[in-house]
Structures are given as structure tokens and as C-alpha cells.
Amino acid sequence: MRGNAEESRRRIAVEAARLIAEEGLRDYHDAKRKAAARLGAFDESTLPRNGEIEDALREHQRLFQSMSQPAHLERLRRAAIEAMRFLARFEPRLVGAVLEGTADAHSAVLVHLFSDDVREVIAFLAERRIPCEEATRTLRFAGDRELSLPALLVAADGVQVEFVVFDIDGLREAPLDRVDAKPMRRAGLAAVEALLRQE
């Protein structure tokens, strides 16, 4: 019985990874529920953890996107470096799939900025005639805390860049990662440049 449950979890993880890689689903929770429905698996206990989906996604990319995915990743990392240099005064940190190496053609560049007044960032962009769309992102933190933070969405050369603006103290505590619920890995400009050199 246990083997069947493990096999079911594996099949759901593989299908969820396919949905993420090929159909552009970004939310792991939505992807695994949609995958489970497609496979006729309605037992909550058979749903894979996000880490299992992340592993399946890396495997899918290695098997089916070995030519295209690395090129997309490099393009997005170059865009991230350009954005981070441009907004250096706001202590930018790259996060998410572009940092972790699983970004693809459907991915946005996710960057955390730090300012005690989001209007300062908006004014900085406006002065340079860079249009942005304002949004809100809810992030989880240790201690079961959730914070709604301002986000600025920018499109540049066909790349979607999303800036989430924290106050200055936000540099000291990263939100929790959706994959392993540990503090999200953040990388400054020098670290992202080093990643690109390694490629």
C-alpha cells in the first residue's frame, strides 16, 4: 500500500513539473492540485511536497529542455544583472527560479528591493521614464507571519521583472521559500554576476 502511495506522489510530482515547465503554471500548489485531478488522485495524502516537485522540474528540464532552458536562464540572469545595477541604490537581491536555476521561458525575474518608502522607488523609475504596474504580494515569514508588500511590475525587452519592496529592516529577515519553507535564498549583484561567469 505504501509503495502505491509513493508511486502516486511521484506521478503527481512529474505531471506537476510538466505543467510548470510546459504550460507556465507558476504556483506549485495549483500545479500539484491540477496534476492530481488529471491523474484521478484525490487523496490529499498522495500530494507531493513542493521539494519533490522542484526535483521533478529539474529532471524534466534536464530531459526535455536541455537546449532551450539554459539559454532562457542565461537571458533572465543577464536581465537581472542589468536591473540590479540600475537599482543599486535600493540594495537589490535576486530570488526565486532565476537564482535557483529552474527559470524558463515562462519565468519572471524576481528581485527584492529595500526602501522605507515605496514611493521613492516609483519616483526613481518615473524620472527615468520606466513604466511600472503596482501590485501587492503576500509573503510568509517565520512564526506563521504573513506580510503584504508592495510590488512593482516592469517589462523590459520581453522580460517580466517583478520588484517586491521591503523596508530597510527587511534586509535582515528573508521571507520563507515556497519549496522548503526555509528562509528564501537571496543573492546580491556580485553573486549573480559570479553565477553568470560559471555558466
C-alpha positions in Angstrom: 0.0 0.0 0.0 2.8 2.3 0.9 4.5 1.7 -2.5 1.3 2.7 -4.2 1.2 6.0 -2.3 4.8 6.7 -3.1 4.2 5.9 -6.8 1.2 8.2 -6.8 3.1 11.0 -5.3 5.9 10.5 -7.8 3.4 10.6 -10.8 1.7 13.7 -9.5 5.1 15.4 -9.0 6.2 14.5 -12.5 2.9 15.8 -14.0 3.0 19.0 -11.9 6.6 19.6 -13.1 5.4 19.2 -16.7 2.6 21.7 -16.2 5.1 24.2 -14.7 7.7 23.7 -17.5 5.3 23.4 -20.5 2.2 25.3 -19.6 3.7 28.1 -17.5 2.0 27.4 -14.2 3.9 29.3 -11.5 2.2 28.2 -8.3 3.4 24.8 -7.1 0.2 24.3 -5.0 -2.0 24.9 -8.1 0.2 22.7 -10.2 0.0 19.7 -7.9 -3.7 20.0 -7.5 -4.2 20.2 -11.3 -1.9 17.3 -11.8 -3.7 15.2 -9.1 -7.1 15.9 -10.8 -5.7 14.9 -14.2 -4.4 11.7 -12.8 -7.6 11.0 -10.8 -5.7 11.1 -7.5 -8.0 12.8 -4.9 -6.3 11.6 -1.7 -4.6 14.6 0.0 -2.0 12.2 1.4 -0.7 11.4 -2.1 0.1 15.1 -2.9 3.8 15.6 -3.2 5.8 18.2 -1.2 7.0 21.2 -3.1 10.6 19.9 -2.9 9.5 16.8 -4.8 8.0 19.0 -7.5 11.2 21.1 -7.7 13.2 17.9 -8.1 10.9 16.6 -10.8 11.0 20.0 -12.5 14.9 19.9 -12.6 14.7 16.4 -14.1 12.1 17.4 -16.7 14.2 20.3 -17.8 17.3 18.1 -18.0 15.5 15.5 -20.1 13.2 17.6 -22.3 14.6 21.2 -22.3 18.3 20.7 -22.1 18.9 23.0 -25.1 16.3 25.7 -24.5 16.1 26.1 -20.7 19.8 27.0 -20.1 19.5 29.7 -22.8 16.4 31.2 -21.2 18.1 31.1 -17.8 21.1 32.9 -19.0 19.0 35.6 -20.7 17.0 36.1 -17.5 20.1 36.3 -15.3 21.6 38.9 -17.7 18.3 40.9 -17.4 18.5 40.5 -13.6 22.1 41.9 -13.5 21.0 44.9 -15.6 18.0 45.6 -13.4 20.1 45.2 -10.2 22.8 47.6 -11.5 20.2 50.1 -12.4 18.5 50.0 -9.0 21.7 49.5 -7.0 20.7 52.3 -4.5 17.9 50.0 -3.3 20.2 47.1 -2.3 18.6 44.6 -4.8 18.7 40.9 -4.1 17.7 38.3 -6.7 15.4 35.5 -5.5 13.4 32.7 -7.0 13.7 30.5 -10.1 16.2 32.8 -11.8 18.6 32.5 -8.9 17.9 28.8 -8.2 18.4 27.8 -11.9 14.9 26.5 -12.7 13.7 29.6 -14.6 12.4 29.1 -18.2 10.6 30.9 -20.9 7.6 31.5 -18.6 9.6 32.9 -15.7 9.8 36.4 -14.4 12.9 37.9 -12.8 12.1 38.4 -9.1 14.1 41.0 -7.2 13.7 42.3 -3.6 14.4 46.0 -3.1 14.8 47.8 0.2 13.5 51.3 0.9 11.4 52.7 3.8 9.2 54.4 1.2 8.0 52.6 -1.9 7.2 56.0 -3.5 10.9 56.6 -3.6 11.3 53.6 -5.9 8.3 54.6 -8.0 9.7 58.1 -8.4 13.1 56.7 -9.4 11.5 54.7 -12.2 9.2 57.5 -13.3 12.1 60.0 -13.5 13.7 57.6 -16.0 10.5 57.1 -17.9 10.2 53.4 -17.0 6.5 52.5 -16.7 5.6 50.1 -13.9 2.4 48.5 -12.7 1.7 48.4 -9.0 0.7 45.3 -7.2 0.8 43.6 -3.8 2.5 40.3 -2.8 1.8 38.4 0.3 4.8 36.6 1.7 5.2 34.2 4.6 7.8 34.7 7.4 8.9 32.6 10.3 6.4 32.3 13.2 3.5 31.9 10.8 3.5 35.6 10.0 2.3 36.9 6.6 3.1 40.4 5.2 1.5 42.1 2.2 4.2 44.1 0.5 4.2 46.5 -2.5 5.4 45.1 -5.8 6.3 46.9 -9.0 6.0 45.1 -12.3 8.2 46.2 -15.2 8.5 44.7 -18.7 11.9 45.2 -20.4 12.9 43.7 -23.8 10.3 40.9 -23.4 11.4 40.0 -19.9 9.0 40.5 -16.9 10.7 41.9 -13.9 8.9 42.0 -10.5 10.3 44.1 -7.7 9.0 43.5 -4.2 9.8 46.4 -1.9 10.7 45.8 1.7 11.6 48.4 4.3 15.3 48.7 5.1 14.9 46.2 8.1 13.7 43.6 5.6 17.4 43.0 4.7 17.8 41.2 8.0 15.0 38.6 7.5 14.1 36.9 4.3 10.6 35.5 3.7 10.1 31.7 3.6 10.7 29.9 0.4 7.7 28.2 -1.2 9.7 25.0 -1.8 11.2 24.1 1.6 9.7 26.7 3.9 13.2 27.9 4.9 14.3 31.5 4.6 14.5 32.4 0.9 17.9 32.5 -0.6 18.8 36.0 -1.8 21.8 37.0 -3.9 23.4 40.4 -4.3 24.8 41.7 -7.6 28.3 40.2 -7.2 26.9 36.8 -6.5 24.6 36.9 -9.6 27.5 38.0 -11.8 29.5 35.1 -10.4 26.7 32.7 -11.4 26.7 34.0 -14.9 30.5 33.6 -15.2 30.2 30.0 -14.1 27.8 29.3 -17.0 
